[in-house]
């Protein structure tokens, strides 16, 4: 692992894995990682590149 590419240390001194590291790993660990490329743990529609539904099932009228 290479610091600055695969991980960095945050302001609390904790190691944070980057999106590049997660992509190299190849699977989601389901720990709600800050840079998860699969968007695990985020609200639907908040992940760039992942389409949201066109229209909600709850009718507007």
C-alpha positions as a Markdown table, in Angstrom:
| # | Residue | x | y | z |
|---|---|---|---|---|
| 1 | Unk | 0.0 | 0.0 | 0.0 |
| 2 | Unk | 1.2 | 3.5 | -0.9 |
| 3 | Unk | 0.4 | 6.5 | 1.3 |
| 4 | Unk | -1.4 | 9.2 | -0.7 |
| 5 | Unk | -2.7 | 6.7 | -3.2 |
| 6 | Unk | -4.2 | 3.8 | -1.3 |
| 7 | Unk | -4.7 | 5.6 | 2.0 |
| 8 | Unk | -4.1 | 8.8 | 4.0 |
| 9 | Unk | -4.3 | 9.8 | 7.6 |
| 10 | Unk | -7.2 | 12.1 | 8.6 |
| 11 | Unk | -7.1 | 14.9 | 11.2 |
| 12 | Unk | -7.6 | 12.4 | 14.0 |
| 13 | Unk | -4.6 | 10.3 | 12.9 |
| 14 | Unk | -6.8 | 7.5 | 11.6 |
| 15 | Unk | -5.9 | 5.7 | 8.4 |
| 16 | Unk | -8.6 | 6.2 | 5.7 |
| 17 | Unk | -8.6 | 4.0 | 2.5 |
| 18 | Unk | -9.1 | 5.8 | -0.8 |
| 19 | Unk | -11.4 | 4.9 | -3.6 |
| 20 | Unk | -8.4 | 3.6 | -5.5 |
| 21 | Unk | -7.6 | 1.2 | -2.7 |
| 22 | Unk | -11.2 | -0.1 | -2.6 |
| 23 | Unk | -11.3 | -0.6 | -6.4 |
| 24 | Unk | -8.0 | -2.6 | -6.3 |
| 25 | Unk | -9.5 | -4.7 | -3.5 |
| 26 | Unk | -12.5 | -5.4 | -5.8 |
| 27 | Unk | -15.3 | -5.9 | -3.3 |
| 28 | Unk | -17.3 | -3.9 | -0.8 |
| 29 | Unk | -16.6 | -4.7 | 2.9 |
| 30 | Unk | -19.9 | -3.1 | 3.9 |
| 31 | Unk | -18.3 | -1.0 | 6.6 |
| 32 | Unk | -19.7 | 2.3 | 5.2 |
| 33 | Unk | -16.2 | 3.5 | 4.2 |
| 34 | Unk | -15.8 | 7.2 | 3.4 |
| 35 | Unk | -14.6 | 6.6 | -0.1 |
| 36 | Unk | -16.6 | 3.5 | -1.0 |
| 37 | Unk | -17.0 | 3.4 | -4.8 |
| 38 | Unk | -20.0 | 1.2 | -4.5 |
| 39 | Unk | -21.9 | 3.7 | -2.3 |
| 40 | Unk | -22.6 | 1.3 | 0.6 |
| 41 | Unk | -24.2 | 3.2 | 3.5 |
| 42 | Unk | -25.1 | 6.3 | 1.5 |
| 43 | Unk | -28.5 | 7.5 | 0.7 |
| 44 | Unk | -29.8 | 6.4 | -2.7 |
| 45 | Unk | -29.1 | 8.9 | -5.4 |
| 46 | Unk | -26.1 | 10.4 | -3.6 |
| 47 | Unk | -23.4 | 8.4 | -5.5 |
| 48 | Unk | -22.2 | 10.0 | -8.7 |
| 49 | Unk | -22.6 | 7.8 | -11.7 |
| 50 | Unk | -25.3 | 5.7 | -10.2 |
| 51 | Unk | -28.7 | 6.4 | -11.8 |
| 52 | Unk | -31.6 | 7.2 | -9.6 |
| 53 | Unk | -35.2 | 6.3 | -10.4 |
| 54 | Unk | -36.8 | 8.6 | -13.0 |
| 55 | Unk | -40.1 | 9.0 | -11.1 |
| 56 | Unk | -41.1 | 8.1 | -7.5 |
| 57 | Unk | -43.9 | 5.6 | -7.0 |
| 58 | Unk | -45.6 | 8.2 | -4.7 |
| 59 | Unk | -47.8 | 10.1 | -7.1 |
| 60 | Unk | -47.5 | 13.9 | -7.3 |
| 61 | Unk | -51.0 | 14.3 | -8.8 |
